[in-house]
Amino acid sequence: MSTKASYNHTEVAIDDLPTELESSGSKLVYLYLDLTGDATINELEATLGMRKLALYPVLDTLSAAGLVERDGEAFTAA
């Protein structure tokens, strides 16, 4: 049985998340970027309700795992 989430009428199978994502913060950021395409740190902070201080380590971890790329100010799911 697959667990699903919905964002702007787009369903995502939670079971399809990369297995290397362990923290809820990294899962949340990854799903958001995967669904929206890209976002700046300010957009992530405002939309997800996470502080920049918490977002930077999450984005660094996702980037090191090859799951997120940075292009200037924007972050995208790889």
C-alpha positions as a printed Julia matrix, in Angstrom:
78×3 Matrix{Float64}:
  0.0    0.0    0.0
  1.44   3.33  -1.06
  1.15   6.45   1.07
  0.37   9.54  -1.0
  0.6   13.28  -0.47
 -1.05  15.97  -2.52
  0.24  19.43  -3.45
 -1.76  21.67  -5.77
 -3.72  18.61  -6.94
 -0.53  16.67  -7.73
 -0.27  13.31  -5.99
  3.12  12.01  -4.95
  3.84   8.53  -3.68
  5.71   9.01  -0.42
  7.12   5.5   -0.8
  9.01   6.74  -3.86
 11.24   9.05  -1.79
 14.96   8.36  -2.09
 15.91   5.91   0.67
 18.85   8.04   1.81
 16.46  10.7    3.13
 16.23  10.13   6.87
 15.17  13.38   8.51
 11.7   14.83   8.16
 13.27  18.16   7.15
 15.18  16.63   4.25
 12.07  14.75   3.1
  9.98  17.91   3.26
 12.51  20.03   1.34
 13.1   17.32  -1.27
  9.37  16.78  -1.86
  8.73  20.51  -2.12
 11.52  21.01  -4.67
 10.48  17.9   -6.59
  6.89  19.16  -6.85
  7.55  22.85  -7.5
 10.66  22.63  -9.65
 12.8   25.16  -7.84
 12.85  27.62  -4.95
 15.14  30.13  -3.3
 16.13  29.85   0.34
 13.69  32.69   1.13
 10.84  30.85  -0.62
 11.65  27.63   1.23
 11.73  29.51   4.53
  8.38  31.23   3.9
  6.56  28.26   2.43
  7.84  25.45   4.64
  8.07  27.42   7.86
 11.68  26.37   8.39
 14.41  28.76   9.47
 17.34  29.4    7.15
 19.6   28.1    9.91
 17.85  24.73   9.56
 17.51  24.82   5.77
 21.19  25.28   4.87
 22.38  21.99   6.44
 19.45  20.14   4.87
 20.25  21.59   1.45
 23.96  20.79   1.9
 23.09  17.17   2.74
 20.71  16.86  -0.2
 23.29  18.42  -2.49
 26.06  16.08  -1.29
 23.76  13.12  -1.98
 23.16  14.39  -5.52
 19.46  15.01  -4.88
 19.48  18.82  -5.07
 21.36  21.24  -7.3
 21.95  24.94  -6.83
 21.76  27.38  -9.71
 22.52  30.85  -8.45
 19.9   31.62  -5.81
 17.58  28.75  -6.76
 17.66  25.16  -5.59
 16.18  22.36  -7.74
 15.62  18.66  -7.26
 18.16  16.75  -9.32
